[in-house]
Amino acid sequence: MSDVTAIENLVEKHKSLKKEIAKIIIGQDDVVDQILLSIYAGGHSLLIGVPGLAKTLMVNTIAKTLGLDFKRIQFTPDLMPSDILGSEILDQNRNFKFIKGPVFSNIILADEINRTPPKTQAALLEAMQERTVTIAGTNYPLAAPYFVLATQNPIEQEGTYPLPEAQLDRFMFAIELKYPSVEEEVAIVKATTSDNTPTINALFNAEEIVAIQQLIRRIPVPDNVVNYAVKLVNSTRPNTTTASDYVKQYIDWGAGPRASQNLILGAKANAAINGKFSPDIEDVKVVAKGILRHRIIKNYKAEAEGISEDNIIGHLL
């Protein structure tokens, strides 16, 4: 099958996928789009939202429609690295046997990742980056596709371990979940308080998702789009000679090169689901906020004036 046909197929299947997900998830269109874009592009996502916005349900639904294995890990302060990676045990023949942990799945929901100590966070983040797990000197590859969706609750900060910037950088998107509108909430309440349970069909399988990820990588990108993405990321860095007064005024640290790579991959995926055979600058703009918001560190002046990361990115765009 040619890449042109593959992109046309993806457009159709993506529309069907959105309809299938909408049977369970009402509204949250942007959030679902960004999660799917990061899966198509082979990245990971961080979901930030208050409790009760159906983050777990959303991930579970997306995993089912994609026909992928799904495991949920509830992060707690006493969780150990071996609880997620797995551990070696002695069997009845007194041989060591490796029991795989929940990290060996296609889609992992790392629930409240900021509740667990850095040692356990680092174990998951190594698996995310390397896509392998090393236990007692033996290397175990993780299944492809492999996708981590971590959630963070922005309200309760007592007894939490915020992810350091270097670890936040491993996530392609930081996606903010907002409260539903009144109409959406009415529809949600009606749907979830009746005995009607819609059945969801799997529209993809693991091999097809891997093929889509390879297809996205093959999409050509014009030089002007790459230059735009790199200049946009560059403009977030206050310590460069070309930094604007606005950036120097409000930002402590800007985004690194991984942001530029993710902008291009995200733009390619966005172009593909809209039936375009090459991304343009508009595609970069569509994914910019989700990709940059967790990579910009504001200073105290921005905090004091109530300027958010999204305000800063909007200004730079």
ZIPETA-V386475 format. One record per residue. N is the residue number from 1. NEAR is the number of other ideal C-beta (glycine too) atoms within 8 Angstrom. Layout:
BEGIN
N|NEAR + N|NEAR
END
This chain:
BEGIN
1|4 + 2|5 + 3|9 + 4|7 + 5|8 + 6|11 + 7|13 + 8|9 + 9|9 + 10|13 + 11|12 + 12|8 + 13|10 + 14|10 + 15|8 + 16|9 + 17|13 + 18|10 + 19|8 + 20|11 + 21|13 + 22|8 + 23|7 + 24|8 + 25|11 + 26|9 + 27|9 + 28|12 + 29|7 + 30|6 + 31|11 + 32|13 + 33|8 + 34|13 + 35|16 + 36|12 + 37|14 + 38|15 + 39|13 + 40|14 + 41|14 + 42|9 + 43|13 + 44|12 + 45|16 + 46|16 + 47|14 + 48|10 + 49|11 + 50|9 + 51|5 + 52|4 + 53|10 + 54|8 + 55|12 + 56|10 + 57|9 + 58|14 + 59|15 + 60|11 + 61|12 + 62|14 + 63|12 + 64|10 + 65|14 + 66|13 + 67|9 + 68|13 + 69|8 + 70|13 + 71|10 + 72|11 + 73|14 + 74|6 + 75|12 + 76|7 + 77|7 + 78|4 + 79|10 + 80|7 + 81|9 + 82|8 + 83|9 + 84|13 + 85|12 + 86|13 + 87|9 + 88|8 + 89|7 + 90|6 + 91|8 + 92|3 + 93|4 + 94|5 + 95|6 + 96|8 + 97|8 + 98|11 + 99|8 + 100|7 + 101|11 + 102|9 + 103|15 + 104|10 + 105|10 + 106|11 + 107|15 + 108|15 + 109|15 + 110|11 + 111|12 + 112|10 + 113|14 + 114|11 + 115|10 + 116|12 + 117|7 + 118|7 + 119|8 + 120|14 + 121|13 + 122|10 + 123|11 + 124|16 + 125|10 + 126|9 + 127|14 + 128|11 + 129|7 + 130|6 + 131|9 + 132|9 + 133|12 + 134|7 + 135|11 + 136|6 + 137|4 + 138|7 + 139|6 + 140|12 + 141|6 + 142|11 + 143|10 + 144|7 + 145|12 + 146|10 + 147|13 + 148|12 + 149|14 + 150|14 + 151|15 + 152|11 + 153|10 + 154|6 + 155|6 + 156|6 + 157|5 + 158|4 + 159|5 + 160|8 + 161|9 + 162|6 + 163|11 + 164|7 + 165|9 + 166|5 + 167|10 + 168|12 + 169|11 + 170|8 + 171|12 + 172|11 + 173|16 + 174|11 + 175|12 + 176|7 + 177|11 + 178|5 + 179|5 + 180|10 + 181|6 + 182|5 + 183|6 + 184|10 + 185|10 + 186|8 + 187|10 + 188|11 + 189|8 + 190|8 + 191|9 + 192|6 + 193|5 + 194|6 + 195|3 + 196|5 + 197|4 + 198|6 + 199|4 + 200|10 + 201|6 + 202|9 + 203|10 + 204|11 + 205|8 + 206|11 + 207|6 + 208|8 + 209|14 + 210|10 + 211|9 + 212|10 + 213|12 + 214|8 + 215|13 + 216|14 + 217|9 + 218|7 + 219|14 + 220|6 + 221|11 + 222|8 + 223|6 + 224|7 + 225|15 + 226|10 + 227|8 + 228|10 + 229|13 + 230|9 + 231|8 + 232|14 + 233|16 + 234|10 + 235|12 + 236|15 + 237|13 + 238|10 + 239|5 + 240|7 + 241|3 + 242|6 + 243|10 + 244|7 + 245|5 + 246|8 + 247|15 + 248|9 + 249|6 + 250|12 + 251|15 + 252|6 + 253|8 + 254|14 + 255|11 + 256|8 + 257|6 + 258|9 + 259|14 + 260|11 + 261|8 + 262|14 + 263|16 + 264|14 + 265|14 + 266|20 + 267|17 + 268|15 + 269|13 + 270|13 + 271|14 + 272|15 + 273|12 + 274|8 + 275|7 + 276|9 + 277|8 + 278|9 + 279|13 + 280|11 + 281|8 + 282|6 + 283|16 + 284|17 + 285|8 + 286|9 + 287|16 + 288|12 + 289|9 + 290|11 + 291|13 + 292|16 + 293|12 + 294|10 + 295|14 + 296|14 + 297|7 + 298|11 + 299|9 + 300|5 + 301|8 + 302|11 + 303|9 + 304|6 + 305|7 + 306|5 + 307|9 + 308|6 + 309|10 + 310|8 + 311|8 + 312|17 + 313|13 + 314|8 + 315|7 + 316|9 + 317|7
END
